[in-house]
Amino acid sequence: MNTIISFMKRNYKILIAVVFLSVSLFAFKINSTKSSDPDKDKLLLELLTFVIEKGHYNPAKIDDAFSKGVYKNYIQALDPSKRFFLQSDIDEFSKYETQLDDEILNKDLTFFDLTYNRLTQRMGESKKFYKEILSTPFDYTTSETFNTDYEKAPYAKNLEELKERWRKQIKLSTLSSLTDRLEIQENKEKGIVDKGNKGTSKALKPGQFVDIPIDSEKGKTDKSSVIEKPKTFAELEKITRESSLKSLDEYFGFMNDLSREDWFSVYLNSISERFDPHTNYLAPEEKERFDVSISGKFEGIGARLQKKNDFTEITELISGGPAWRGKQLESGDIVMKVSQGSAEPVDIVGMRLDDVVKKIKGPKGSEVRLTVKKVDGSIKTISIIRDIVEIEETYAKSSVVERNGVKYGVIYLPKFYIDFENKDGRDAGKDIAIEVESLKKAGVNGIVLDVRDDGGGSLSTVVDIAGLFIEQGPIVQIKSAGRKKEVLFDRDKKIEWEGPLVIMVNSFSASASEILAAAIQDYKRGVIIGSKQTYGKGTVQNVIDLNQFVRSNDTGNLGALKTTTQKFYRINGGSTQLDGVSSDIVMPDRYAYLKMGERDVDNAMPWDKIDPAEYNVWKKTENFDKAIADSKKRIAQSSQFKLIEENAKWIDDRSKENVYSLKFEDFKKNQKAIEEAGKKYKAIADYDDHLKFYSLPSETEAMKKDASLKEKRERWHESLAKDIYVEEALNVLDDLQSNSIVKKTNSDVIKKEKLVKS
């Protein structure tokens, strides 16, 4: 989950001051010649442990128990499916299970070097396995099974047993794809039957095909009426194996791109996460991605890339970015070379994706030239001037819906973003204020603020957003280790929106989302509707640049450390840690029974409480309790919600089924049974309340110039119309202001009667 970053500069300075008390431990000068990787790794270990121990809210003791936790996390991270290491490897590694605490403190890399070298060796051996396995057809008549519960599976005793595990795993994957291909072909045959029956008295049977007609004038095949001959089982099996081979080639291509530095980051995070789940080491590239996720913008050309074997492909152009504006680059183009302005082009074929990204990104105003192979096969050099690219999906957006003559607004906030480097930059607080003001001008009678799947972000934006809906008062309480609590207030007496308010949450609403929902709930300012509980992350992190602790650093960028420095609490004194926020109105959730929250992580920090802050509950709550009660009745009586609840239990049961038959007939039979059982839940996806959602005028104008934005908004509006959770949130808005709706409706009727009489 994304984390909350404390905006309190004072607390950050305290942390830095603590670290600088012992800066002599770290501020040594590295030799002018570039250090080897092990030297850099040792330095990172030293920095990591010191900064965490001095700055963490509640640092764990680095002892044998800590060592065991690191060992378990690290081995699982290296080989989660147990398809690389042998039992003999694990026996050798386990000697270090209680020694890692000493290695960490002594900056000893023995265990890491051992595991890294062994993993590299085993990956090389496994690469030979899959190529050999996929070189011949599988025998799908053999009765055998494969268990996908990797956590309980033993490690292979030898290479022969490991190869057999690979064979079964690949066979299962290929069998699943083959079954899908056969079903698609069968459906095509049925489609041909329908087409053949149209306008004829002759019915075609499944598997019967007509001759391909020839255009007599041109002597060419009429492609519009070509019916593809069905492929045999053997032909489809071969195609499926070739597809599996390509997928595994791409997977190993990605794995081969990972450097020793990448694997060391895995080791560092296995250490840092033993302090708590949200204390992480951010390698330089990861730090950059983190900054982009928080700010929603970066400097570059605005294109998303992906690696395909040795090639780099353009997968998407970000709307509004330089590449999108230039209209020369398009999805599917393959980047062959990159040059900085008029400099000599650099061939990037075979280059790591991260290195390609570094070459293409750059400061605003600079030029990059891409030599690309276009989707039509032509080669073209495209010049692009880099600019600031804003990722629109990161930002808040709103829509208006009208039903029964009453308008409502829906605001979706994907994360609590902020630009720490630019106080005038976009942030969630400012943008939500703009959306609320626009909805007011549009004449809405209530607002739904949707923070489902919102993993958090900046704490300061939470205070700003909550302040839009109350007069003034405390929003959140924060506690640092060994210090008195601090209360963050909304001090602006202006209330931007006084009307009915509903906050939508789910089990993936975390951190900042939970603080907002908790504040609105404690003030009784709005109704919280959604999953039984939110995620349960009640901690604050600071991101600390590790480069600042080293003088004359010739080792390169050391990255950053994101460490938990504080816990936050509701204004009623309770923590959101583990417990999250309980919805006022609980709606059935398809994933309600799966363990995915903070409470399901073994080293999560505990729940506790502090004294409440002083605050005044919202006074305009005459319909509040009744609206909640009426909603609960509707949900209990809804056949659609009953189906969702039933589906949730079915998904939970399915998640516990791990053994699959590798015999074609049995596998197909089982899949058919699952498909038949799942058909009843298709109504969940097909649900449509037939409401029409539309954009505000300012966005409508932008959509005229931006086809991509128009398409994205239309898709969003369609999804809103099919979202029963949004529909129920609108029902609650109706109930919250039922009196005013009745008065408005009656006055409209009187006006119409007068017009008719006149």
C-alpha positions, 0 to 999 in steps of 0.5 A, spaced: 500 500 500 502 507 499 504 510 505 502 516 508 508 521 508 508 526 514 508 533 512 510 536 518 517 539 517 519 540 524 518 532 525 523 531 519 528 535 522 528 532 529 529 525 525 535 528 521 538 531 527 538 525 531 541 522 525 547 527 525 548 526 532 552 520 530 554 522 523 561 521 524 559 514 523 558 515 516 560 521 513 567 518 511 570 519 504 569 514 499 576 512 495 576 517 489 576 510 485 569 507 484 567 502 489 566 495 488 558 493 489 560 489 495 563 496 498 556 500 496 552 494 499 556 494 506 555 502 506 547 501 505 547 496 510 550 500 515 546 506 513 540 502 513 540 499 520 543 506 523 537 510 520 532 505 522 534 504 529 535 512 530 529 514 527 523 508 527 517 509 531 518 503 535 525 499 532 525 492 533 531 489 537 536 486 532 537 479 535 536 471 533 528 472 533 529 478 528 534 474 524 529 468 523 524 473 520 529 476 515 531 469 513 524 467 512 522 473 508 528 473 504 528 466 502 520 466 500 522 473 496 527 469 492 523 463 490 516 464 492 514 458 488 520 453 490 522 452 483 529 454 483 532 452 490 533 444 492 532 442 499 540 441 499 540 449 498 535 450 504 539 446 508 546 450 507 542 456 507 539 455 514 545 455 518 545 462 517 538 463 520 540 465 526 546 469 524 543 474 520 543 479 525 550 478 527 552 479 519 547 485 518 551 489 524 558 486 522 556 488 515 558 481 513 555 479 506 557 472 506 549 469 506 547 474 501 553 472 496 551 465 497 544 465 496 545 470 490 550 466 486 546 459 488 540 463 485 543 465 479 546 458 478 539 455 479 536 459 474 541 457 469 539 450 470 531 451 470 532 455 463 534 449 460 528 445 463 523 449 460 526 449 453 526 441 453 520 440 457 516 444 451 520 441 445 515 435 445 507 435 446 505 433 453 501 427 454 494 429 457 491 422 458 496 421 464 492 421 471 496 426 475 495 432 479 499 438 481 498 442 487 499 450 487 500 451 495 507 453 494 507 455 501 506 448 504 510 444 498 517 441 500 523 443 496 525 438 491 530 433 493 534 433 487 535 436 480 530 431 477 525 432 482 525 439 480 525 438 473 519 434 474 516 440 478 517 444 472 514 439 468 507 439 472 507 447 473 508 448 465 503 442 463 498 445 468 499 452 465 499 450 458 493 445 459 489 451 462 491 455 455 489 449 451 482 448 454 481 456 453 483 455 445 479 449 444 473 453 447 474 459 443 474 454 437 468 451 439 464 457 440 467 459 433 464 453 430 457 455 433 458 462 430 459 459 423 452 454 424 448 461 426 451 464 420 450 458 415 443 458 417 441 465 416 437 465 410 438 458 408 434 452 409 440 447 410 443 447 417 450 446 418 452 441 424 458 443 428 464 441 425 461 441 418 464 447 413 462 450 407 467 451 401 471 457 400 467 461 395 471 465 389 470 471 386 469 469 379 471 476 376 477 477 380 479 470 380 481 471 388 478 469 394 473 473 397 476 474 404 470 476 407 466 470 407 473 465 408 471 460 414 477 458 417 478 451 418 478 448 425 485 446 428 486 439 430 488 438 438 495 436 436 495 443 432 492 447 438 497 443 443 503 445 439 501 453 438 499 453 446 506 450 447 510 455 443 506 461 446 508 458 453 515 458 451 515 465 448 512 467 455 517 463 459 523 466 454 520 473 456 520 471 464 527 469 464 529 475 459 526 480 465 530 475 470 536 476 467 535 483 466 535 484 474 542 486 477 546 484 483 544 491 486 536 489 484 537 482 488 541 486 494 535 491 494 530 485 495 535 483 501 535 490 504 527 490 504 527 483 507 531 486 513 527 493 513 520 490 513 522 486 519 521 493 523 514 493 520 511 492 513 511 499 511 519 501 512 522 499 506 529 501 502 527 504 495 533 503 490 534 509 486 529 507 480 524 505 486 525 512 489 523 515 482 517 511 481 515 513 488 516 520 487 512 520 481 506 516 484 506 521 490 506 527 485 503 524 479 508 527 474 515 527 472 519 530 466 520 526 460 516 524 453 510 521 456 510 514 454 509 507 457 514 502 455 515 494 456 520 489 455 519 484 449 525 479 449 530 484 447 526 489 444 523 495 448 515 497 446 511 503 446 505 500 450 501 507 451 502 514 450 500 518 456 494 523 454 497 530 454 504 528 454 509 531 449 509 524 445 502 524 445 502 531 442 507 530 437 502 525 434 508 521 431 509 515 436 504 510 437 502 504 441 506 498 438 512 502 436 519 498 437 524 503 440 531 501 437 536 507 438 536 513 443 540 519 442 540 526 446 539 531 441 544 531 435 548 526 439 550 519 436 544 514 437 545 509 442 543 502 440 538 500 446 536 493 443 538 488 449 538 493 454 535 493 461 528 496 461 530 501 467 536 503 463 532 505 457 527 509 461 533 513 464 536 515 457 529 517 454 527 521 460 530 527 462 529 535 464 524 539 461 526 543 454 531 538 452 531 534 446 531 526 445 531 522 438 528 515 438 529 511 432 523 506 432 520 501 428 513 503 426 507 498 427 507 498 419 514 496 419 518 502 417 523 505 420 523 512 423 527 517 427 522 522 431 524 528 435 521 529 442 522 535 446 521 533 453 516 536 458 512 535 465 508 529 464 502 529 468 499 522 469 491 524 469 489 517 472 493 519 479 488 526 480 481 527 482 475 527 477 468 528 478 461 526 475 454 528 475 448 524 475 441 526 475 435 522 477 428 523 479 429 530 478 435 531 483 442 532 481 448 529 485 456 529 484 461 523 485 468 525 486 473 519 485 480 520 489 485 515 487 490 517 492 492 523 496 497 526 492 502 532 493 508 535 490 513 536 495 518 540 491 513 545 488 508 548 493 504 551 487 503 544 484 497 540 484 495 536 490 489 532 492 486 538 497 486 543 492 483 539 486 478 536 491 476 543 493 476 545 485 471 539 484 466 541 490 466 548 487 464 546 480 459 541 483 456 546 487 455 551 481 452 545 477 447 545 482 448 538 485 444 536 492 449 531 495 456 529 494 459 522 494 466 522 495 469 515 493 476 513 496 475 505 494 482 502 493 485 509 495 492 507 498 493 513 501 499 519 500 500 526 503 497 527 510 496 534 509 491 533 504 487 529 508 486 535 513 485 540 507 479 535 504 476 534 511 476 541 512 472 542 506 466 539 510 466 542 517 467 549 520 473 548 523 476 543 528 481 537 529 482 532 524 487 527 526 492 526 532 499 524 531 504 521 536 511 520 535 516 515 540 517 518 547 513 525 545 507 528 546 501 527 541 500 533 536 493 534 533 492 537 526 487 542 525 483 545 520 483 552 522 479 555 516 472 557 518 469 556 511 465 550 509 465 549 502 460 544 502 454 543 507 450 538 504 449 531 504 455 527 504 457 520 503 464 517 503 465 510 499 471 505 502 473 498 501 478 493 504 483 497 500 482 504 502 488 505 507 492 510 510 490 517 508 483 514 506 482 511 513 484 518 516 479 522 512 473 517 513 475 516 520 474 524 521 468 524 517 465 519 521 467 522 528 464 528 526 458 525 524 459 529 518 457 524 513 455 516 512 461 511 511 459 506 506 462 500 504 466 494 506 466 492 513 473 494 515 478 498 511 485 496 510 488 498 517 494 502 516 495 507 522 502 509 521 506 515 518 512 514 514 518 519 512 522 518 506 530 519 508 535 520 502 541 516 504 546 520 500 546 526 505 550 522 510 556 520 505 561 525 503 564 525 496 560 519 495 563 515 488 559 509 489 553 512 485 546 514 488 544 510 494 537 511 494 532 512 500 529 509 506 522 510 507 521 509 515 515 509 520 516 515 524 509 516 527 502 513 529 496 517 527 489 516 531 482 518 530 480 524 534 476 520 538 482 517 540 482 510 537 487 508 532 486 506 525 492 501 525 489 494 524 482 495 526 481 500 520 475 504 520 468 500 520 463 502 515 456 505 518 453 501 512 456 495 510 455 492 503 457 485 501 464 485 498 466 479 493 473 479 497 471 480 504 473 473 506 480 473 503 486 475 508 489 482 505 489 487 510 494 490 515 491 485 520 493 479 516 501 481 516 505 478 522 509 483 523 504 489 523 504 494 529 499 493 534 493 497 535 492 502 541 489 508 543 490 515 546 486 521 549 480 524 544 481 531 542 476 536 543 471 536 537 463 538 536 459 533 532 455 536 526 449 538 528 445 537 521 444 530 523 436 529 523 436 524 517 442 521 519 440 515 523 434 513 519 438 514 512 443 508 515 437 504 517 433 505 511 440 503 507 441 497 511 434 494 510 435 495 502 441 491 502 438 486 506 432 485 501 437 486 495 437 480 491 444 483 487 447 484 494 445 477 496 448 474 490 455 478 491 455 475 498 454 468 496 459 470 491 464 472 496 463 465 500 464 462 493 471 465 492 473 464 499 472 456 498 475 457 491 481 460 494 482 454 498 482 449 492 490 448 490 490 441 487 489 440 479 488 434 475 493 434 469 489 429 465 485 433 459 478 430 460 478 431 468 481 438 467 476 440 462 470 437 466 473 440 472 473 447 469 466 446 466 463 445 473 467 451 475 464 455 469 457 452 470 457 454 478 460 461 476 455 463 471 450 465 476 455 470 478 455 473 471 449 477 473 454 481 478 458 484 472 452 485 468 448 489 473 446 496 470 442 501 474 441 505 467 443 512 470 447 517 466 453 520 468 456 526 465 462 530 466 462 537 468 462 543 462 470 544 463 472 537 462 467 536 456 471 542 453 477 538 454 474 532 452 473 535 445 480 536 444 482 530 447 480 523 444 483 519 449 480 523 455 474 522 452 474 515 452 477 514 459 471 518 462 466 515 457 469 508 460 468 511 467 461 513 466 459 506 464 462 503 470 459 508 474 452 506 471 454 498 473 456 500 480 451 497 485 455 500 490 455 507 487 447 506 486 446 505 494 451 511 495 446 515 491 440 512 495 443 514 502 444 521 499 436 521 497 435 519 504 439 524 508 436 530 504 429 526 504 425 532 506 428 537 502 427 533 496 419 532 498 419 540 498 422 541 492 418 536 488 411 539 491 413 546 489 415 543 482 408 540 482 405 546 484 408 551 479 406 546 473 399 546 475 399 553 475 402 553 468 397 548 466 391 553 469 394 559 466 
